[in-house]
Amino acid sequence: MKPEIVSIRYRIPLTDAQAQKLRRTWPNGDPFYPYEKMEKFLAPLLVEDLNWHHYSGQYLYFTVYGDDIEATLTDAMKVFEAKLGALEGKRK
């Protein structure tokens, strides 16, 4: 038997502006960017377990899974940057 890596959990540091954008709410208290909305932007990428609320600190957490984790991570980063602006944790 040989174990394989099938998913990796990542966290990306957020700027204050990015964190505020993700945590913004409508007047009724509903989030402007609910997890489901970001998941739609990421579809059909194999990315799940998004988390960016106040208890997670100044980070965006997410899990990438599948056979080509590196390519999925690259594509997910493009989506995050398109929606949030340049990310501090961008891989070079």
Biopython code that builds the backbone (N, CA, C, O; Angstrom):
import numpy as np
from Bio.PDB.StructureBuilder import StructureBuilder

atoms = [
    (1, "MET", "N", (0.844, -1.183, 0.000)),
    (1, "MET", "CA", (0.000, 0.000, 0.000)),
    (1, "MET", "C", (0.883, 1.238, 0.000)),
    (1, "MET", "O", (1.908, 1.293, 0.679)),
    (2, "LYS", "N", (0.468, 2.213, -0.766)),
    (2, "LYS", "CA", (1.201, 3.471, -0.818)),
    (2, "LYS", "C", (0.211, 4.624, -0.636)),
    (2, "LYS", "O", (-0.710, 4.779, -1.437)),
    (3, "PRO", "N", (0.393, 5.426, 0.402)),
    (3, "PRO", "CA", (-0.524, 6.554, 0.604)),
    (3, "PRO", "C", (-0.293, 7.629, -0.454)),
    (3, "PRO", "O", (0.826, 7.823, -0.929)),
    (4, "GLU", "N", (-1.354, 8.313, -0.809)),
    (4, "GLU", "CA", (-1.289, 9.410, -1.770)),
    (4, "GLU", "C", (-1.891, 10.658, -1.146)),
    (4, "GLU", "O", (-2.821, 10.580, -0.343)),
    (5, "ILE", "N", (-1.360, 11.791, -1.517)),
    (5, "ILE", "CA", (-1.940, 13.065, -1.089)),
    (5, "ILE", "C", (-3.128, 13.345, -1.996)),
    (5, "ILE", "O", (-2.983, 13.402, -3.217)),
    (6, "VAL", "N", (-4.303, 13.521, -1.401)),
    (6, "VAL", "CA", (-5.499, 13.779, -2.192)),
    (6, "VAL", "C", (-6.097, 15.151, -1.922)),
    (6, "VAL", "O", (-6.976, 15.605, -2.655)),
    (7, "SER", "N", (-5.618, 15.816, -0.860)),
    (7, "SER", "CA", (-6.079, 17.176, -0.601)),
    (7, "SER", "C", (-5.049, 17.889, 0.273)),
    (7, "SER", "O", (-4.327, 17.272, 1.056)),
    (8, "ILE", "N", (-5.008, 19.208, 0.110)),
    (8, "ILE", "CA", (-4.115, 20.043, 0.907)),
    (8, "ILE", "C", (-4.894, 21.277, 1.335)),
    (8, "ILE", "O", (-5.589, 21.891, 0.526)),
    (9, "ARG", "N", (-4.777, 21.641, 2.611)),
    (9, "ARG", "CA", (-5.422, 22.834, 3.167)),
    (9, "ARG", "C", (-4.434, 23.993, 3.071)),
    (9, "ARG", "O", (-3.281, 23.874, 3.486)),
    (10, "TYR", "N", (-4.891, 25.101, 2.525)),
    (10, "TYR", "CA", (-4.061, 26.296, 2.364)),
    (10, "TYR", "C", (-4.662, 27.451, 3.143)),
    (10, "TYR", "O", (-5.852, 27.459, 3.454)),
    (11, "ARG", "N", (-3.821, 28.425, 3.452)),
    (11, "ARG", "CA", (-4.301, 29.695, 3.979)),
    (11, "ARG", "C", (-3.509, 30.803, 3.299)),
    (11, "ARG", "O", (-2.306, 30.683, 3.067)),
    (12, "ILE", "N", (-4.209, 31.874, 2.989)),
    (12, "ILE", "CA", (-3.621, 33.020, 2.306)),
    (12, "ILE", "C", (-3.822, 34.237, 3.198)),
    (12, "ILE", "O", (-4.943, 34.489, 3.639)),
    (13, "PRO", "N", (-2.767, 34.998, 3.476)),
    (13, "PRO", "CA", (-2.945, 36.227, 4.243)),
    (13, "PRO", "C", (-3.778, 37.231, 3.449)),
    (13, "PRO", "O", (-3.570, 37.410, 2.249)),
    (14, "LEU", "N", (-4.717, 37.881, 4.124)),
    (14, "LEU", "CA", (-5.561, 38.895, 3.491)),
    (14, "LEU", "C", (-5.153, 40.287, 3.969)),
    (14, "LEU", "O", (-4.758, 40.466, 5.121)),
    (15, "THR", "N", (-5.251, 41.254, 3.086)),
    (15, "THR", "CA", (-5.073, 42.639, 3.518)),
    (15, "THR", "C", (-6.320, 43.044, 4.290)),
    (15, "THR", "O", (-7.330, 42.343, 4.251)),
    (16, "ASP", "N", (-6.256, 44.161, 4.986)),
    (16, "ASP", "CA", (-7.437, 44.659, 5.698)),
    (16, "ASP", "C", (-8.594, 44.881, 4.733)),
    (16, "ASP", "O", (-9.737, 44.546, 5.042)),
    (17, "ALA", "N", (-8.296, 45.449, 3.560)),
    (17, "ALA", "CA", (-9.346, 45.730, 2.572)),
    (17, "ALA", "C", (-9.990, 44.440, 2.063)),
    (17, "ALA", "O", (-11.208, 44.387, 1.888)),
    (18, "GLN", "N", (-9.196, 43.412, 1.826)),
    (18, "GLN", "CA", (-9.740, 42.137, 1.355)),
    (18, "GLN", "C", (-10.601, 41.475, 2.427)),
    (18, "GLN", "O", (-11.679, 40.960, 2.129)),
    (19, "ALA", "N", (-10.129, 41.487, 3.667)),
    (19, "ALA", "CA", (-10.898, 40.899, 4.764)),
    (19, "ALA", "C", (-12.226, 41.640, 4.942)),
    (19, "ALA", "O", (-13.266, 41.012, 5.141)),
    (20, "GLN", "N", (-12.193, 42.975, 4.871)),
    (20, "GLN", "CA", (-13.422, 43.758, 5.002)),
    (20, "GLN", "C", (-14.381, 43.456, 3.848)),
    (20, "GLN", "O", (-15.593, 43.382, 4.051)),
    (21, "LYS", "N", (-13.846, 43.282, 2.653)),
    (21, "LYS", "CA", (-14.690, 42.971, 1.501)),
    (21, "LYS", "C", (-15.394, 41.632, 1.706)),
    (21, "LYS", "O", (-16.593, 41.518, 1.451)),
    (22, "LEU", "N", (-14.667, 40.629, 2.160)),
    (22, "LEU", "CA", (-15.257, 39.308, 2.368)),
    (22, "LEU", "C", (-16.237, 39.286, 3.533)),
    (22, "LEU", "O", (-17.192, 38.508, 3.523)),
    (23, "ARG", "N", (-16.016, 40.123, 4.529)),
    (23, "ARG", "CA", (-16.864, 40.122, 5.736)),
    (23, "ARG", "C", (-17.987, 41.143, 5.687)),
    (23, "ARG", "O", (-18.756, 41.277, 6.639)),
    (24, "ARG", "N", (-18.080, 41.863, 4.577)),
    (24, "ARG", "CA", (-19.133, 42.876, 4.430)),
    (24, "ARG", "C", (-20.510, 42.224, 4.473)),
    (24, "ARG", "O", (-20.695, 41.106, 3.993)),
    (25, "THR", "N", (-21.471, 42.933, 5.051)),
    (25, "THR", "CA", (-22.826, 42.391, 5.148)),
    (25, "THR", "C", (-23.835, 43.384, 4.577)),
    (25, "THR", "O", (-23.577, 44.584, 4.490)),
    (26, "TRP", "N", (-24.984, 42.848, 4.195)),
    (26, "TRP", "CA", (-26.115, 43.665, 3.772)),
    (26, "TRP", "C", (-26.735, 44.289, 5.021)),
    (26, "TRP", "O", (-26.433, 43.851, 6.131)),
    (27, "PRO", "N", (-27.596, 45.302, 4.871)),
    (27, "PRO", "CA", (-28.230, 45.920, 6.051)),
    (27, "PRO", "C", (-28.974, 44.922, 6.953)),
    (27, "PRO", "O", (-29.096, 45.146, 8.158)),
    (28, "ASN", "N", (-29.468, 43.826, 6.372)),
    (28, "ASN", "CA", (-30.186, 42.840, 7.185)),
    (28, "ASN", "C", (-29.246, 41.864, 7.898)),
    (28, "ASN", "O", (-29.710, 40.974, 8.611)),
    (29, "GLY", "N", (-27.915, 42.024, 7.712)),
    (29, "GLY", "CA", (-26.941, 41.180, 8.381)),
    (29, "GLY", "C", (-26.452, 39.998, 7.566)),
    (29, "GLY", "O", (-25.485, 39.343, 7.953)),
    (30, "ASP", "N", (-27.105, 39.711, 6.439)),
    (30, "ASP", "CA", (-26.644, 38.612, 5.595)),
    (30, "ASP", "C", (-25.313, 38.981, 4.956)),
    (30, "ASP", "O", (-25.095, 40.141, 4.605)),
    (31, "PRO", "N", (-24.421, 38.008, 4.802)),
    (31, "PRO", "CA", (-23.128, 38.311, 4.198)),
    (31, "PRO", "C", (-23.265, 38.670, 2.724)),
    (31, "PRO", "O", (-24.039, 38.049, 1.995)),
    (32, "PHE", "N", (-22.510, 39.672, 2.292)),
    (32, "PHE", "CA", (-22.492, 40.057, 0.884)),
    (32, "PHE", "C", (-21.778, 38.978, 0.075)),
    (32, "PHE", "O", (-22.170, 38.687, -1.056)),
    (33, "TYR", "N", (-20.738, 38.389, 0.648)),
    (33, "TYR", "CA", (-20.006, 37.297, 0.022)),
    (33, "TYR", "C", (-20.209, 36.022, 0.832)),
    (33, "TYR", "O", (-19.312, 35.629, 1.577)),
    (34, "PRO", "N", (-21.367, 35.362, 0.709)),
    (34, "PRO", "CA", (-21.509, 34.090, 1.410)),
    (34, "PRO", "C", (-20.585, 33.051, 0.766)),
    (34, "PRO", "O", (-20.153, 33.213, -0.375)),
    (35, "TYR", "N", (-20.295, 32.008, 1.498)),
    (35, "TYR", "CA", (-19.426, 30.959, 0.974)),
    (35, "TYR", "C", (-19.941, 30.420, -0.360)),
    (35, "TYR", "O", (-19.154, 30.130, -1.261)),
    (36, "GLU", "N", (-21.254, 30.288, -0.483)),
    (36, "GLU", "CA", (-21.844, 29.736, -1.703)),
    (36, "GLU", "C", (-21.518, 30.592, -2.924)),
    (36, "GLU", "O", (-21.323, 30.067, -4.020)),
    (37, "LYS", "N", (-21.461, 31.902, -2.736)),
    (37, "LYS", "CA", (-21.151, 32.803, -3.845)),
    (37, "LYS", "C", (-19.722, 32.582, -4.334)),
    (37, "LYS", "O", (-19.482, 32.497, -5.538)),
    (38, "MET", "N", (-18.776, 32.489, -3.403)),
    (38, "MET", "CA", (-17.391, 32.250, -3.800)),
    (38, "MET", "C", (-17.242, 30.858, -4.405)),
    (38, "MET", "O", (-16.467, 30.676, -5.345)),
    (39, "GLU", "N", (-17.974, 29.871, -3.879)),
    (39, "GLU", "CA", (-17.919, 28.523, -4.440)),
    (39, "GLU", "C", (-18.392, 28.514, -5.894)),
    (39, "GLU", "O", (-17.853, 27.771, -6.714)),
    (40, "LYS", "N", (-19.399, 29.336, -6.220)),
    (40, "LYS", "CA", (-19.861, 29.437, -7.608)),
    (40, "LYS", "C", (-18.768, 29.999, -8.502)),
    (40, "LYS", "O", (-18.593, 29.542, -9.632)),
    (41, "PHE", "N", (-18.027, 30.993, -8.003)),
    (41, "PHE", "CA", (-16.929, 31.563, -8.782)),
    (41, "PHE", "C", (-15.832, 30.528, -9.034)),
    (41, "PHE", "O", (-15.177, 30.555, -10.075)),
    (42, "LEU", "N", (-15.635, 29.624, -8.086)),
    (42, "LEU", "CA", (-14.584, 28.619, -8.181)),
    (42, "LEU", "C", (-14.983, 27.397, -8.997)),
    (42, "LEU", "O", (-14.113, 26.652, -9.449)),
    (43, "ALA", "N", (-16.273, 27.175, -9.194)),
    (43, "ALA", "CA", (-16.738, 26.004, -9.938)),
    (43, "ALA", "C", (-16.173, 26.040, -11.354)),
    (43, "ALA", "O", (-16.107, 27.114, -11.952)),
    (44, "PRO", "N", (-15.775, 24.931, -11.893)),
    (44, "PRO", "CA", (-15.822, 23.536, -11.425)),
    (44, "PRO", "C", (-14.540, 23.074, -10.743)),
    (44, "PRO", "O", (-14.285, 21.872, -10.674)),
    (45, "LEU", "N", (-13.726, 24.003, -10.237)),
    (45, "LEU", "CA", (-12.468, 23.619, -9.579)),
    (45, "LEU", "C", (-12.746, 22.786, -8.333)),
    (45, "LEU", "O", (-13.779, 22.950, -7.684)),
    (46, "LEU", "N", (-11.826, 21.903, -8.011)),
    (46, "LEU", "CA", (-11.957, 21.035, -6.845)),
    (46, "LEU", "C", (-11.414, 21.758, -5.613)),
    (46, "LEU", "O", (-10.346, 21.432, -5.096)),
    (47, "VAL", "N", (-12.191, 22.758, -5.157)),
    (47, "VAL", "CA", (-11.841, 23.578, -3.999)),
    (47, "VAL", "C", (-13.048, 23.588, -3.052)),
    (47, "VAL", "O", (-14.184, 23.786, -3.482)),
    (48, "GLU", "N", (-12.787, 23.376, -1.775)),
    (48, "GLU", "CA", (-13.883, 23.363, -0.799)),
    (48, "GLU", "C", (-13.385, 23.852, 0.547)),
    (48, "GLU", "O", (-12.224, 24.233, 0.694)),
    (49, "ASP", "N", (-14.280, 23.838, 1.532)),
    (49, "ASP", "CA", (-13.964, 24.240, 2.914)),
    (49, "ASP", "C", (-13.436, 25.667, 3.006)),
    (49, "ASP", "O", (-12.457, 25.920, 3.707)),
    (50, "LEU", "N", (-14.074, 26.596, 2.307)),
    (50, "LEU", "CA", (-13.674, 28.001, 2.378)),
    (50, "LEU", "C", (-13.992, 28.564, 3.756)),
    (50, "LEU", "O", (-15.013, 28.229, 4.357)),
    (51, "ASN", "N", (-13.100, 29.428, 4.248)),
    (51, "ASN", "CA", (-13.321, 30.062, 5.543)),
    (51, "ASN", "C", (-12.570, 31.380, 5.572)),
    (51, "ASN", "O", (-11.378, 31.438, 5.272)),
    (52, "TRP", "N", (-13.282, 32.436, 5.938)),
    (52, "TRP", "CA", (-12.639, 33.748, 6.046)),
    (52, "TRP", "C", (-13.271, 34.613, 7.121)),
    (52, "TRP", "O", (-13.020, 35.818, 7.150)),
    (53, "HIS", "N", (-14.066, 34.058, 7.988)),
    (53, "HIS", "CA", (-14.735, 34.865, 9.006)),
    (53, "HIS", "C", (-13.776, 35.352, 10.077)),
    (53, "HIS", "O", (-12.626, 34.917, 10.139)),
    (54, "HIS", "N", (-14.251, 36.246, 10.912)),
    (54, "HIS", "CA", (-13.411, 36.927, 11.902)),
    (54, "HIS", "C", (-12.620, 35.968, 12.782)),
    (54, "HIS", "O", (-11.500, 36.290, 13.180)),
    (55, "TYR", "N", (-13.167, 34.807, 13.095)),
    (55, "TYR", "CA", (-12.457, 33.877, 13.967)),
    (55, "TYR", "C", (-11.302, 33.174, 13.272)),
    (55, "TYR", "O", (-10.526, 32.475, 13.924)),
    (56, "SER", "N", (-11.172, 33.348, 11.950)),
    (56, "SER", "CA", (-10.058, 32.730, 11.225)),
    (56, "SER", "C", (-8.871, 33.679, 11.093)),
    (56, "SER", "O", (-7.869, 33.340, 10.464)),
    (57, "GLY", "N", (-8.981, 34.861, 11.682)),
    (57, "GLY", "CA", (-7.910, 35.838, 11.576)),
    (57, "GLY", "C", (-7.920, 36.500, 10.206)),
    (57, "GLY", "O", (-8.939, 36.495, 9.517)),
    (58, "GLN", "N", (-6.800, 37.062, 9.818)),
    (58, "GLN", "CA", (-6.686, 37.765, 8.532)),
    (58, "GLN", "C", (-6.279, 36.790, 7.434)),
    (58, "GLN", "O", (-5.359, 37.063, 6.663)),
    (59, "TYR", "N", (-6.967, 35.652, 7.366)),
    (59, "TYR", "CA", (-6.628, 34.625, 6.387)),
    (59, "TYR", "C", (-7.862, 34.128, 5.655)),
    (59, "TYR", "O", (-8.978, 34.156, 6.174)),
    (60, "LEU", "N", (-7.625, 33.676, 4.442)),
    (60, "LEU", "CA", (-8.607, 32.932, 3.662)),
    (60, "LEU", "C", (-8.112, 31.488, 3.652)),
    (60, "LEU", "O", (-7.034, 31.206, 3.128)),
    (61, "TYR", "N", (-8.886, 30.579, 4.220)),
    (61, "TYR", "CA", (-8.551, 29.162, 4.254)),
    (61, "TYR", "C", (-9.356, 28.433, 3.197)),
    (61, "TYR", "O", (-10.507, 28.782, 2.933)),
    (62, "PHE", "N", (-8.752, 27.419, 2.592)),
    (62, "PHE", "CA", (-9.464, 26.593, 1.630)),
    (62, "PHE", "C", (-8.705, 25.287, 1.428)),
    (62, "PHE", "O", (-7.508, 25.200, 1.704)),
    (63, "THR", "N", (-9.417, 24.275, 0.945)),
    (63, "THR", "CA", (-8.829, 22.969, 0.680)),
    (63, "THR", "C", (-8.917, 22.693, -0.814)),
    (63, "THR", "O", (-9.966, 22.871, -1.434)),
    (64, "VAL", "N", (-7.788, 22.254, -1.381)),
    (64, "VAL", "CA", (-7.733, 21.858, -2.787)),
    (64, "VAL", "C", (-7.561, 20.348, -2.807)),
    (64, "VAL", "O", (-6.764, 19.800, -2.045)),
    (65, "TYR", "N", (-8.302, 19.678, -3.673)),
    (65, "TYR", "CA", (-8.185, 18.228, -3.753)),
    (65, "TYR", "C", (-8.228, 17.788, -5.210)),
    (65, "TYR", "O", (-8.514, 18.581, -6.107)),
    (66, "GLY", "N", (-7.941, 16.513, -5.426)),
    (66, "GLY", "CA", (-7.955, 15.951, -6.776)),
    (66, "GLY", "C", (-6.591, 15.444, -7.194)),
    (66, "GLY", "O", (-5.664, 15.365, -6.388)),
    (67, "ASP", "N", (-6.483, 15.103, -8.471)),
    (67, "ASP", "CA", (-5.252, 14.518, -8.997)),
    (67, "ASP", "C", (-4.191, 15.555, -9.345)),
    (67, "ASP", "O", (-3.002, 15.238, -9.339)),
    (68, "ASP", "N", (-4.594, 16.784, -9.646)),
    (68, "ASP", "CA", (-3.628, 17.818, -10.034)),
    (68, "ASP", "C", (-3.788, 19.030, -9.113)),
    (68, "ASP", "O", (-4.315, 20.067, -9.516)),
    (69, "ILE", "N", (-3.333, 18.882, -7.893)),
    (69, "ILE", "CA", (-3.517, 19.900, -6.867)),
    (69, "ILE", "C", (-2.839, 21.214, -7.251)),
    (69, "ILE", "O", (-3.420, 22.281, -7.053)),
    (70, "GLU", "N", (-1.631, 21.158, -7.792)),
    (70, "GLU", "CA", (-0.895, 22.383, -8.141)),
    (70, "GLU", "C", (-1.627, 23.202, -9.202)),
    (70, "GLU", "O", (-1.725, 24.423, -9.081)),
    (71, "ALA", "N", (-2.137, 22.548, -10.232)),
    (71, "ALA", "CA", (-2.869, 23.269, -11.287)),
    (71, "ALA", "C", (-4.171, 23.846, -10.741)),
    (71, "ALA", "O", (-4.547, 24.964, -11.092)),
    (72, "THR", "N", (-4.857, 23.096, -9.889)),
    (72, "THR", "CA", (-6.091, 23.591, -9.280)),
    (72, "THR", "C", (-5.802, 24.783, -8.387)),
    (72, "THR", "O", (-6.559, 25.754, -8.386)),
    (73, "LEU", "N", (-4.710, 24.724, -7.621)),
    (73, "LEU", "CA", (-4.321, 25.838, -6.765)),
    (73, "LEU", "C", (-4.053, 27.088, -7.604)),
    (73, "LEU", "O", (-4.492, 28.180, -7.243)),
    (74, "THR", "N", (-3.348, 26.937, -8.701)),
    (74, "THR", "CA", (-3.057, 28.072, -9.584)),
    (74, "THR", "C", (-4.340, 28.692, -10.107)),
    (74, "THR", "O", (-4.481, 29.915, -10.114)),
    (75, "ASP", "N", (-5.274, 27.866, -10.544)),
    (75, "ASP", "CA", (-6.551, 28.370, -11.053)),
    (75, "ASP", "C", (-7.377, 29.026, -9.951)),
    (75, "ASP", "O", (-8.020, 30.050, -10.188)),
    (76, "ALA", "N", (-7.368, 28.452, -8.755)),
    (76, "ALA", "CA", (-8.108, 29.035, -7.632)),
    (76, "ALA", "C", (-7.535, 30.405, -7.276)),
    (76, "ALA", "O", (-8.287, 31.339, -7.000)),
    (77, "MET", "N", (-6.219, 30.528, -7.281)),
    (77, "MET", "CA", (-5.584, 31.814, -6.970)),
    (77, "MET", "C", (-6.009, 32.888, -7.976)),
    (77, "MET", "O", (-6.201, 34.045, -7.602)),
    (78, "LYS", "N", (-6.156, 32.513, -9.237)),
    (78, "LYS", "CA", (-6.618, 33.463, -10.259)),
    (78, "LYS", "C", (-8.027, 33.953, -9.937)),
    (78, "LYS", "O", (-8.326, 35.137, -10.089)),
    (79, "VAL", "N", (-8.886, 33.047, -9.494)),
    (79, "VAL", "CA", (-10.255, 33.429, -9.129)),
    (79, "VAL", "C", (-10.235, 34.353, -7.919)),
    (79, "VAL", "O", (-10.899, 35.389, -7.922)),
    (80, "PHE", "N", (-9.483, 33.992, -6.887)),
    (80, "PHE", "CA", (-9.415, 34.825, -5.686)),
    (80, "PHE", "C", (-8.892, 36.223, -6.022)),
    (80, "PHE", "O", (-9.425, 37.219, -5.535)),
    (81, "GLU", "N", (-7.855, 36.296, -6.850)),
    (81, "GLU", "CA", (-7.299, 37.597, -7.211)),
    (81, "GLU", "C", (-8.278, 38.417, -8.045)),
    (81, "GLU", "O", (-8.346, 39.637, -7.893)),
    (82, "ALA", "N", (-9.033, 37.767, -8.919)),
    (82, "ALA", "CA", (-10.021, 38.480, -9.732)),
    (82, "ALA", "C", (-11.126, 39.066, -8.855)),
    (82, "ALA", "O", (-11.644, 40.143, -9.148)),
    (83, "LYS", "N", (-11.483, 38.373, -7.799)),
    (83, "LYS", "CA", (-12.570, 38.821, -6.932)),
    (83, "LYS", "C", (-12.110, 39.714, -5.789)),
    (83, "LYS", "O", (-12.881, 40.541, -5.301)),
    (84, "LEU", "N", (-10.852, 39.557, -5.351)),
    (84, "LEU", "CA", (-10.378, 40.270, -4.165)),
    (84, "LEU", "C", (-9.218, 41.218, -4.433)),
    (84, "LEU", "O", (-8.878, 42.018, -3.561)),
    (85, "GLY", "N", (-8.614, 41.158, -5.576)),
    (85, "GLY", "CA", (-7.392, 41.931, -5.846)),
    (85, "GLY", "C", (-6.182, 41.068, -5.530)),
    (85, "GLY", "O", (-6.323, 39.917, -5.118)),
    (86, "ALA", "N", (-4.999, 41.621, -5.723)),
    (86, "ALA", "CA", (-3.761, 40.868, -5.508)),
    (86, "ALA", "C", (-3.698, 40.353, -4.069)),
    (86, "ALA", "O", (-3.985, 41.087, -3.123)),
    (87, "LEU", "N", (-3.327, 39.110, -3.922)),
    (87, "LEU", "CA", (-3.250, 38.477, -2.608)),
    (87, "LEU", "C", (-1.823, 38.497, -2.094)),
    (87, "LEU", "O", (-0.877, 38.320, -2.861)),
    (88, "GLU", "N", (-1.669, 38.711, -0.798)),
    (88, "GLU", "CA", (-0.331, 38.773, -0.181)),
    (88, "GLU", "C", (0.395, 37.441, -0.278)),
    (88, "GLU", "O", (1.618, 37.416, -0.411)),
    (89, "GLY", "N", (-0.325, 36.351, -0.215)),
    (89, "GLY", "CA", (0.311, 35.034, -0.203)),
    (89, "GLY", "C", (0.513, 34.452, -1.581)),
    (89, "GLY", "O", (0.692, 33.241, -1.709)),
    (90, "LYS", "N", (0.490, 35.274, -2.622)),
    (90, "LYS", "CA", (0.629, 34.775, -3.978)),
    (90, "LYS", "C", (1.948, 34.031, -4.162)),
    (90, "LYS", "O", (3.012, 34.494, -3.751)),
    (91, "ARG", "N", (1.842, 32.872, -4.787)),
    (91, "ARG", "CA", (3.038, 32.074, -5.051)),
    (91, "ARG", "C", (3.730, 32.617, -6.280)),
    (91, "ARG", "O", (3.075, 32.993, -7.252)),
    (92, "LYS", "N", (5.057, 32.660, -6.243)),
    (92, "LYS", "CA", (5.822, 33.188, -7.369)),
    (92, "LYS", "C", (6.414, 32.087, -8.179)),
    (92, "LYS", "O", (7.094, 32.348, -9.171)),
]
sb = StructureBuilder()
sb.init_structure("model")
sb.init_model(0)
sb.init_chain("A")
sb.init_seg("    ")
for serial, (resi, resn, name, xyz) in enumerate(atoms, 1):
    if name == "N":
        sb.init_residue(resn, " ", resi, " ")
    sb.init_atom(name, np.array(xyz, "f"), 0.0, 1.0, " ", f" {name:<3s}", serial, name[0])
structure = sb.get_structure()
